[in-house]
Amino acid sequence: MKFEQNKSVEKWGEKVGYLFSYFLFTTFLYFILSFLDKLPPTWSYYHIMAITFCIALGAIIVRRLLR
């Protein structure tokens, strides 16, 4: 009998892990910047989320270009 790994669970776990890491990094970055008073007074957590998303998107684009 041959048993194959379930690839759908593996891909789902990878995406959930990436999403968890994204929010964890964004939260740490927000708290560090707010603790050091480096955030403009009008910025919120959503602005940091947008910046982090742009960095992650740029990394994905560079990775695909270098394939």
N, C-alpha and C positions, 0 to 999 in steps of 0.2 A: 504494500500500500504506500502510495506517495501522498504526503501532506504538503500543501502549499500554504505559504503565509498569507494572511488576509491583508492585502495591500490597502484596502479602503480604510481600515482602522488605523493603519500606520500613517497614511496621508492626513486623516482627520486629526490624529494626535499631533502631527507636525504643525498643522495650522493653528490648533488650540494653543500649543506651546509658544508659537510665534506671537500670537495675539496676547497671551499672558505676559510674555517678555516685553512687548511693546508698552502695555499699560504699566508694568512695573518700572521700566526705565523712565517713562513719561512722568510718573508720580515722583520718583526720586529726583529727577531733574527739576520738577516744579518746586519741590520742597527745598532743594539746595539753593535754587535761584531766589526763592522768596526769603529764605533764612539770611542770605547774603545781601538782601535788598538790591538785587540786580534786575528785577522785573519792573517795567513801567507800571505806574499805578492803575492804568486802565486795563491791563492784561489779566486774563484769567487762565484757568487750566486748559481751556479750549485752544488758546493761542499756542501754548506749549505742545498740545497734541498735534496741531497743524505743522509746527516746525519739525517735530519728531517724525511725522508722517512723510514730510518732504525729504528728510534725511534717509528714511527707510526706502522710499520710492527711488531715490537717487542710487542707493546701493543696489537695488534690484535691477535697475537699468544698466548700471555699469557691469554687473555680473553677467547679464544677458549679452551685452556687447562684447565681452571678453571671451565668450564661448567659442 
